[in-house]
Structure formats: C-alpha cells, structure tokens
Amino acid sequence: MDLKLTGQTALITGSTAGIGFAIAQRLLAEGCDVIINGRGHERVDAALAELRAGFEDNGPSGGGPHPHHKGTGSVRGVAADVSTTEGCAALVAAVPQVHILVNNAGMYAPVPFEEITDAQWNDIFQANVMSGIRLSRHYLPLMLKANAGRIVFISSESAVCTPTEMIHYGMSKTAQLAISRGLAQRCAGTAVTVNSVLPGPTWSEGVEQFVKDLAAASGSTASAVEADFFKTARPNSLLKRFATNQEVANMVAFVASPLASATNGAALRCEGGIVPTIA
C-alpha cells in the first residue's frame, strides 16, 4: 500500500532505538524526509549510520523488507534533550517546520508508589508529557496555518490500565491522551489531525535485555520467560507475545499518512488485546 508520504518531513523524538527508531525506518521507507532525535550525539550518529545503511540495502534493487520503498527519502539527526525547555528550543531551532511530528521520547522505571520521590514524578512528567506539549505548541499553529499536518503521541496501554509498579508512568501516559484529544479538538474542521497510539509490551532494547537477564538468572530460556510473563503478568493479552517495534511503527505510519484523514482525536490501540474493553 502506498501511504502517499513521499516528500513529507517527519520528526520523531527519542528515535535512536526501539519504537522510535522503527518509526523512523518505516517513514524513511515511505519516502519521508526524516529527522531523528536523541539526547546525545553519539547515539544519534550511530542511529543515522544504521538508518542510512538500511535505506541503501532495502532499496528497490536491494530485496529488503520494504517493497514500497520510494528511494527518495532522506534522514538527518538532531541531538537535543526534549525533556528540557532548552532542548526543545534547540530542536525547534534546528527543525523549524515539519509535516509530521511523532512525540515518542519518554522514560519509564518500575518504582513502588510509596518510594516515588517528587523529583521522579517531575522527571517523568517533563520527559513524557512536557516534551510533547512544548513541541506541539510550536508545530501545531504552523500546521493549522498550512491546513495540513499530523501529530502523533506514542502513549501506552498503561494510559488505560495503570501499572501498579509504575503509577507515575501510567499517569504520564494518561496525560498524553488528554493532551492529544484536546489538541485534536482544536483542529476541528481542518485537515490537521492529532492522535495517540497505545503500544503494549513491545520487544524494545530494554525489554530484550531484561528478558535475557531474567532467563540467565533463572536458568531458563528467553522464550520461556516471555511465555510466563504473558501467563502471569499480562494474562489478558490476546497476542500472547511481545509486539515488535515494526508492528507499532506500521500503525504510526498509517495514522501519519493522508490515508488516515478521517482519524482524529483517537487513541489507537496497538497493545495485543490486553485492554479488556471494546471501546
């Protein structure tokens, strides 16, 4: 399917690894001019090298996994810590206008509720919530003026099923839903859309290491640890496995495209059926 994204400029925050990196790959494959972002130059440069190598390998003659590769996209990177006011300002200065903004940057850490400090509450709010607020505050008015654009917040199933081991994280993800819905309502009657995507447990860099470490410590295998996780910790899952970063990226690419023109103000679940509702 041609998502008609050729020539669109897309900024993905927190995109040197994991879901953000997969989104960058997918949008690059669709012909977007992609800007990736991370806190440090070293990670950004490494991700750029990998993206560019994959772009060349997966072109029309490369036989790679992207049969609709346009071969016209480009990719560059900006190192900036979007959890800070200064970092967002630096990113906006480097990338003054975009067609697509994917607010993916974030952090998480399992901490018992009674041990979460004020500083930890603030840190996660700044990284997960204020980063998207600051960037949307800059880019949304420009999109509305052009009557074109897409903003996507990468939320989580934790937004609607608050994890007791990460209540501060769940709070930040619920906040993203409120922000994206409110911004979507500001776009009523225009061609600009704002949506959230809610991944569930995903085979990210951190999860992979966690599973491997747990398997080594218990004398088990990664596949056995994964099966036990979905049996005991996420029994509602219909997928019964970790989603891949690419599966989440496919959802994001669609909602970022002109083909999703009737999708606005939505919380799009990509969580493997963990949330036990039909809403």
ABEGO torsion letter per residue (X at the ends): XBAGABGBBBBBBGAABEAAAAAAAAAAAAGBBBBBBBABAAAAAAAAAAAAAAAAAABAAAGBABAABAGABBBBBBBBBAABAAAAAAAAAABABBABBBBABBBBBBBBAAABBAAAAAAAAAAAAAAAAAAAAAAAAAAAAAGBEBBBBBBBAAAABBBAABAAAAAAAAAAAAAAAAAAAAABGBABBBBBBBBBBBBBAAAAAAAAAAAAAAGBBAAAAAAAAAAAABAABAAGBBBBAAAAAAAAAAAABAAAAABBGBBBBAAGGABBBAX
